[in-house]
Amino acid sequence: MNQPQTIEGAAAETLPLGGVHLHWETAHGPGAIAIARLHASDAASMDRALSALTGCEPGEGARSIPIGAVVHRTLADIDDGIIARMTSCGAWVMPHGGPYSCACLRAWMVSHGASIDGNPDSRDVFPEAADGTEAAALRLIARAASPRAIPLLLAQTKHRQRVGAQWQPSAEDHARSHRLRHLIDPPCIVAVGQANVGKSSLLNALAGRCVAIAFDAAGTTRDAVAAQLTLDGLVADWFDTPGIRNDADAVERAAHALLVPLTARAHLLIEVSAPGRPCPPARTADRATPRLRVCTHADCDSAHESAESQDADVCVSCTERTGLDALAVAARRALIPDADLASDEPWVF
């Protein structure tokens, strides 16, 4: 495999890949294949880029890779791979996924004028879309984490005329749209509370499998344990944290230090208590971070006589699996209220 060559002192716009943006769709790590997306401002720039990349004479590369074609080519004498030309201005380049191959190909593209991590137009990614609104919605559907996002995104096409007519979103439109982004990127939910109130059992019950070690001995959880859960159609990253207690040892105290950065980026705090075991107040950098009070061991306090049960937003029993659905709905509503899901206003995405 040849080393990438560098062109010194040339203006980017005069190079064969000048005006072309490279965006890696796959993670930077070992894999069978890697996927890079090329996007150009015009068809001529893409023709020139493909010709240079495949070692063809100017114009030859364009003719050999028509729109809609998927071909096998040698890529810059570095590696062989697949090129799929989706539109006149957009193409996927798929070399082998070895880190060295990808690094050499990336260096070659940069040395020939390409810019890295440009944001391609959604119309080039989804040429079948009727307009930019539908293309943007399809792009988010492809990466949305939560099932509830799909019907909302599909419904945005009915707003195309309104949005295209110089629609100015209000502050509430932006706030609602910000909350709806939790459907695309999973929010961070952090459960805090004293030791032995059932935080780990709660995570296991919600996940439907053993994620965290649950044991009667205090201090069993000594690190933040995470699992991705679906809560009433909302996919979220749930973090189980070490129990707070005054007689914690050095290892537990170090684990408690993790709570500071974790709660700082939490989108929702779950304050877990049990009858007779209240939850110590958790500090967050943002006082507006919503909190949900959950009392466990409801099977031991079925009459809700304890102060913790009466003060809770939701009471659950992990043993009897009661209250879990109510907790899932309450967590989703704390992050995305029902009114946001029912709104007929455009989603600013």
Residue pairs with C-beta under 8 A, 6 or more apart in sequence:
1 78
1 79
1 100
1 101
1 104
2 77
2 78
2 104
3 104
4 76
4 78
4 104
4 105
4 107
4 108
4 111
5 108
5 111
6 107
6 111
7 15
7 111
7 112
10 113
11 18
12 18
12 113
12 115
13 19
13 113
14 113
15 112
15 113
16 48
16 49
16 51
16 52
16 112
16 113
17 48
17 49
17 52
17 53
17 109
17 112
17 113
17 114
18 45
18 113
18 114
19 40
19 41
19 42
19 45
19 113
20 38
20 39
20 40
20 45
20 46
20 49
20 109
20 113
20 114
20 115
21 38
21 39
21 40
21 114
21 115
21 116
21 117
21 118
21 119
21 120
22 36
22 37
22 38
22 106
22 109
22 110
22 114
22 115
22 116
22 117
22 118
23 36
23 37
23 39
23 116
23 117
23 118
23 119
23 120
24 34
24 35
24 36
24 37
24 102
24 106
24 117
25 35
25 36
25 37
25 92
26 33
26 34
26 35
26 97
28 99
28 102
29 99
30 97
30 98
30 99
31 97
32 96
32 97
33 81
33 82
33 94
33 95
33 96
33 97
34 94
34 95
34 96
34 97
34 101
34 102
35 92
35 93
35 94
36 92
36 93
36 94
36 95
36 105
36 106
37 90
37 91
37 92
37 93
37 120
37 125
38 46
38 49
38 90
38 91
38 92
38 93
38 114
39 89
39 90
39 118
39 120
39 121
39 124
40 46
40 49
40 89
40 90
41 89
42 89
43 88
43 89
45 89
46 62
46 85
46 88
46 89
46 90
46 91
47 58
47 59
47 61
47 62
48 58
49 114
50 56
50 61
50 62
50 65
50 83
50 85
50 91
51 57
51 58
51 59
51 60
51 61
51 62
52 61
52 76
52 112
53 61
53 73
53 75
53 76
53 83
53 93
53 109
54 61
54 64
54 65
54 73
54 74
54 75
54 83
55 74
55 76
55 77
56 64
64 71
65 71
65 73
65 83
65 85
65 91
66 85
67 85
67 86
67 87
67 88
68 85
68 86
69 84
69 85
70 82
70 83
70 84
71 82
71 83
71 84
72 80
72 81
72 82
73 80
73 81
73 82
73 83
74 80
75 81
75 83
75 93
75 95
75 105
76 105
76 108
76 109
78 95
78 101
78 104
78 105
78 108
79 95
79 96
79 101
79 104
79 105
80 95
80 96
81 93
81 94
81 95
81 96
82 92
82 93
82 94
83 91
83 92
83 93
83 94
84 91
84 92
84 94
85 91
86 92
86 124
86 125
86 127
87 123
87 124
87 127
89 121
89 124
90 120
90 121
90 124
90 125
90 127
93 105
95 101
95 102
95 105
106 116
109 116
110 116
121 132
121 135
122 129
122 132
122 135
122 136
122 138
122 139
123 129
123 132
123 135
125 135
125 138
125 139
126 134
126 135
126 138
126 139
129 135
129 138
130 157
130 160
131 160
131 164
133 156
133 157
133 159
133 160
133 163
133 164
134 156
134 157
134 160
136 349
137 153
137 154
137 156
137 157
137 349
138 153
140 149
140 153
140 184
140 349
141 149
141 150
141 153
141 154
143 184
144 150
144 153
144 183
144 184
145 183
145 184
145 185
145 186
145 235
146 182
146 183
146 184
146 186
146 230
146 233
146 234
146 235
147 230
147 233
147 235
148 183
148 233
148 234
148 336
148 341
149 180
149 183
149 184
152 180
152 183
152 341
152 347
153 347
153 349
156 346
156 347
156 349
159 167
159 346
162 346
163 346
167 346
169 177
169 346
169 348
173 345
173 346
173 348
174 348
176 340
176 343
176 345
176 347
177 347
177 348
177 349
179 335
179 336
179 337
179 340
180 336
180 340
180 347
180 349
181 349
182 234
182 236
182 267
182 335
182 336
183 234
183 336
184 349
186 228
186 235
186 236
186 237
187 234
187 236
187 237
187 267
187 268
187 335
188 236
188 237
188 239
188 262
188 265
188 266
188 267
188 268
189 236
189 237
189 238
189 239
189 266
189 267
189 268
189 269
189 270
189 331
190 239
190 241
190 259
190 262
190 263
190 266
190 268
190 269
190 270
190 282
191 199
191 202
191 203
191 238
191 239
191 240
191 241
191 269
191 270
191 272
191 294
192 199
192 241
192 244
192 259
192 263
192 269
192 270
192 271
192 272
192 279
192 280
192 282
193 199
193 243
193 244
193 271
193 272
193 273
193 277
193 279
193 280
194 243
194 244
194 245
194 273
194 274
194 277
194 278
194 279
194 280
195 218
195 219
195 242
195 243
195 244
195 245
196 216
196 218
196 243
196 274
196 277
197 243
197 272
197 273
197 274
197 277
197 279
197 296
197 297
198 214
198 272
198 274
198 296
198 297
198 318
199 212
199 221
199 240
199 241
199 243
199 272
200 212
200 213
200 214
200 220
200 221
200 225
200 240
201 214
201 296
201 318
202 240
202 272
202 294
202 296
202 316
202 318
203 211
203 212
203 225
203 227
203 238
203 240
204 210
204 211
204 212
204 214
204 318
205 316
205 318
205 321
205 324
206 229
206 231
206 238
206 324
206 327
206 328
207 227
207 229
207 238
211 225
211 227
211 240
212 221
212 225
212 227
212 240
213 220
213 221
214 220
218 243
218 245
219 242
219 243
219 245
219 248
219 249
219 252
221 240
221 241
221 242
221 243
221 255
222 242
222 251
222 252
222 255
223 242
223 255
223 258
224 239
224 240
224 241
224 242
224 255
224 258
224 259
224 262
225 239
225 240
226 237
226 238
226 239
226 240
227 237
227 238
227 240
228 235
228 236
228 237
228 238
229 235
229 236
229 238
230 236
231 327
231 328
231 329
231 331
231 332
232 325
232 328
232 329
232 331
232 332
232 333
233 332
234 331
234 332
234 335
234 336
236 268
236 331
236 335
239 262
239 266
241 255
241 258
241 259
241 262
242 248
242 252
242 255
242 256
242 258
242 259
244 256
244 280
245 252
248 256
259 282
260 283
263 269
263 282
263 283
263 284
263 285
263 289
264 284
264 285
264 286
266 284
266 289
267 289
267 290
267 335
268 289
268 290
268 291
268 292
268 331
268 334
268 335
269 282
269 284
269 289
269 290
269 291
269 292
270 291
270 292
270 294
270 331
271 279
271 282
271 291
271 292
271 293
271 294
272 279
272 294
272 295
272 296
273 279
273 293
273 294
273 295
273 296
273 308
273 311
273 312
274 295
274 296
274 297
274 308
275 295
275 297
275 300
275 301
275 306
275 308
275 309
276 306
276 308
277 308
278 307
278 308
279 293
279 308
282 291
290 334
290 335
292 313
292 314
292 327
292 330
292 331
292 334
293 311
293 312
293 313
293 314
294 312
294 313
294 314
294 315
294 316
294 327
295 301
295 306
295 308
295 309
295 311
295 312
295 314
295 315
295 316
296 315
296 316
296 317
296 318
297 317
298 304
298 309
298 315
298 316
298 317
298 320
298 322
298 323
299 317
299 319
299 320
299 322
301 309
301 315
304 310
304 315
309 315
313 330
314 323
314 326
314 327
314 330
315 323
316 322
316 323
316 324
316 326
316 327
317 323
318 324
